[in-house]
Amino acid sequence: MPPRIAVLIPCHNEAAAIRAVVEGFRAALPGAAIHVFDNNSSDRTAEIARAAGAQVRPVPLQGKGHVVRRMFADVEADAYVLVDGDHTYPAASAPEMVQRLFGQGLDMVTGRRIACAGAAYRPGHRLGNRLLTGLAARLFGNACSDMLSGYRVFSRRFVKSFPALSTGFEIETELTVHALKLHMPVGELDVAYAARPEGSASKLNTWLDGLRILGTLLKLLRQERPLAFFGVLGAALGLASVGLALPLFLTYAETGLVPRLPTAVLVTGLMLAAGIALACGLILDTVTRGRDEVKRLAYLGIAAPAAGEAEP
């Protein structure tokens, strides 16, 4: 039996592009089910997608994270192609991405964007992606060079073990960190990244979404690596305490007095806070390890993509 493939397309006001996206993936993956999840579009996105042959479902909660969570929960398949509905990613690359997923037994294949037009991948977005991807690599491990790509192929066990806690565009960050934390086998494939068609507008805000993604990375660091997070916090508080305490000790050594009592109280408070931060990190690290074991067992409870399986 050939593998079941689902193409998942999150959309919000993509009437100008959605027909071309649906038709492109129907041609590239003839046996795949095309699912468009419409996120409160005020234009004809849902109507056009349905006319093009896609299965359309509404998602009332606004935000790409909410849409992806609904997609992963509702759709059953062996491989999932997640792609933005703005017609900037080539459907022609999907068969190779799916084949790599099955052929190499991977859990995620990311479409690494190669801009084919100046307006397609703005310098600000490219720089922000590089900085955030580099930060994620330092914090969680280096297995992806385009963390914010909206074009990916997933195995069933990735999708069904993914908690999907984000609400907006930071969902791509969460997808990457999920793969890194569970040490999943992943891969990348260069794909052409084109400019949006005329009449289609980007929903991204470079600075606002960049800050939200950075906040998500820090939140994930606190959740997934609490010992490192609280250890750095405790070290900073401890160093501040020692720095403030040195003049007090020198004065006490010379005169036998502690004239700056408020500073002494502050030093004591900072050192206590440093100890509490370190204790929190140790306790939460134990909790996190237990949670990771549960997620790993859920991941292993689902059959892996068969290496060497025939092309879809």
N, C-alpha and C positions, 0 to 999 in steps of 0.2 A: 504494500500500500504506500503510495507517495506521501511524503510529509505534508501536513496541513500548514499552510502559510497564511498569515493574516497581515495585511497592511493597515496600520493604524495612523490616521491623519487627524490631528487636533486642529480645529479651525475656529477663528473668530474674524468675521468680516473678510472673507477671502473669495468673494464672488468673481473677482477678476482673474483668479488663478486656479480655482479648484477643479474646473472641468479638465484643464490640461494635466493637472496632477493625477486625477483619477484615471483618465484615459491613458496616460503614460505608464502607470503601474499595471493597468489591465493588459497592456501590450507586453510589458517586460516580464510580468509574472502571470501568465494566463490562468493558472489554476488557483491563484490566491483569492481570498475573500478581502474585499476592500471595505474598510470601515471608516466613516467620517464621523467624528464626534464634534457636534456643533456647540460652541460655547457662547450662547446668547448673541449670535450674530443679528445685526439689524438690517442686513442686506439679504440677497437671495442665495447665500452660500448653501444652505441646506437643500433648497429646491434644485439648484444647478447640480449639486453632487448626486442627488437622488436620480435626476434625469440622466446623468452620466453612467449610472449603474452601481453606485456605491450604496452600502447599507448605512443609513444616517440615524444617529441617536443624539438627542439633546443632553447637554450637561448644564444644569442651572447654576452651579457654584462657579464663580468667575475665577479664572486662573489656570495656566497650563498644568500646574501640579495636580489640581483637582481633576482635570481631564485625563491625565495619564493614569491616575489612580483608578478612575472609573474604567478606562480601557483595559488595564491589566486585570481588573476584577471580573469584567464581563465577557471578555473574548477568550475562547479556547482554541489553541493552536499548538503546533510543534515548533514553529519559528515565528517571530513577530518582527515586522519591519516598521519602525517608528520614523515618520518623516513629517516635516512641517508642511502646511498646506499652501505655502506661498510660491511654489514652483521655482525655488532656487536650487534644489537638489535634483540630480539626474536620475530618473527612474531606470535608465539603462544600466546603472551600476548595481542595482538590487540583486540580480541573479548571481553575480560574482560574490557579493557580500553574503548571500544565503549559502552559496556553495562552500565558501570559506568556513562559515559557521559549522556546517555539517561535516565537511571534509576534514577539518582539523579538530573537531570536537570542542569548539569554543562555546562560551556562554554570551559573549558580546563582541560584535564587530562594529567599530565606529567609522563613519565616513569622515576622513580628515580633509577639511576644506582646502581646495586650491582655487583661488579666485581667478576667474576667466574674464572679469571686467572690473575696471577700477571702482565702480560704484557698488559692486556686489559685496565687497568685504572692506568696510571703511577702516582707515588706519587706526582710529580710536578703538573700534571693536577688536581689531587684530591685536593691538597692544594690550588691551585689557584681558583678552583671552590668554595671551602668552603669560602675563603676570599671574593671573589666577590659576592657570594650569601648572605653572612652575611652583606656586605656593602649595597647591594640592599635592604635587609630586613630593615636595619636601615633608609634608605632614603625614601623608598616607602611603607613599610609594609611587614610583614612576612607571606607569603602564599605559599612559595615554598622552598624546601630544596635542589633542584638540578636545579639551574637556567640555566645551560648550556647544559642540556640534549637535544639530537637531536631526541628524540622519544616523540611525543605528539599527542593527539587527540583534535580536535577543533569542536565547534559547527559552524553552518553556520553564525550566527550573530557575532561571534568573527572574523571569516575570513573576512567577508564583511565590517566590521567596522575598520579593522586594516590598518593603513596608510602605513606601511612597508617602512621606510625611510632609513634603514641601507643598506649597500652594501655587507658586508662580514659576517664572523662568529659571529659578534656582534648582528646578527639578533635574536638570542635566548634571549639576554638581553632585546631587544625591545619587544619581545613577552610577556615576563614576566611582564615588566613594564606596558604594555598596559592593561593587566588583573588587575594589582594592582590599577592602576589609576582609572579605571571604576568600581572597587569593584565587579568584576565578581565572580560568584561562581566557584571555581576551586578545583581540587583534584589531588592526586598522587597515583601511584601504583608502588611497587617495581618490577623491571625487571632485569633479568640477563644481564650483560654486558660482552661480549666475546671479545677475541683478534681478530684482523683482519685476514682474510684468507691469506695463503701464496701467495705472488705476489701482495698484495694490500698495498699501502703506505699511511700514514696519510698526509693530507694537512695542519695540524695544526702546527703552530710555537708557542711553549709555551709562550715565552716572548713577541714576537711581537703581537700575538693575544690577550694575556692577557692585554697588554698596550692599545690596541685598544678597548677592552671591558671596561677597566677602564675609558678611554676617553669617551666612549659612555655613561657610567653611569653619569659622570660629565656633559656631554652635556644634557642628559635627565633631570638631576637635575635642570640645568639652564632653560630648556624649560618647565618642568612640575611643578617645585616648585621654581619659580624665587624669591619669597620673602625670602625663606630660603637661597638661593644661594647668592643673593645680600645683604641680611641682615648680613650674616657672613662676606662677603667682606667689607661691610660698618663698621661693628664692629671692624674688624682688622685694617682698616685705622684709625678709630676714636681712638682706643687704642694707635696706633703708634703716632698719633698726640698729645694725652694727655701726653704720656711718654716723648716726646721731649719738650713739653711745660712746664713741671714742673720745670726743672732747670731755664728756662727763667723767670718764675713767681717768683721763689725764689730770683734770682738776682735782679729783678725789685723791689721786696719788700725790699731788703737790701739797694740798691743804687739808686733806681728810674731811672735806665738806662736799656736799652735793647742793650747790646753790640754785640750780635750775630744776626744781621739782617737777613742773609740768612736762619738761622734756624727758625726764626720767620716766614719768608715767606713760608718755607717748612711746618711748622705746620699749617699755614692758608690753604695752598693748600691741605694738607691731610684731614683736617676737612671738607673742601668744597667737596672733592672727596667722603668722607664718606656720606655726606648728599645727593649727587647726586646718589650714589649707592643705598641708602635706598629709594629714590624717584623712581628710576628705578624699584626696586623690587616691590614697591606698585603698580605702573602703570602696570607692566607686569603681576602681580598676578591677576589683574582685567581682563586683556586680556586673560590670561590662563583659568580663570574660565569660560569666555564666550566660549572659544574653547572647553573646557571639556563638557559644556552643549550641544554644537553641536554634539560632538562625542557620547555623551550619547544618544541623540535623534536618531542619526543614528543607534546606537546599539539597541535601543528599537524598532525601526521601522521594525526589522526583527524578525520573529517568534522564540520563544525560543525552545530548544529541549524539547520534550514532556517527562515529568517525568513518569517513569513506562512503557515506550514504549517497545514493544516486542523486543526480541533479534534480531540483524541483521542477 
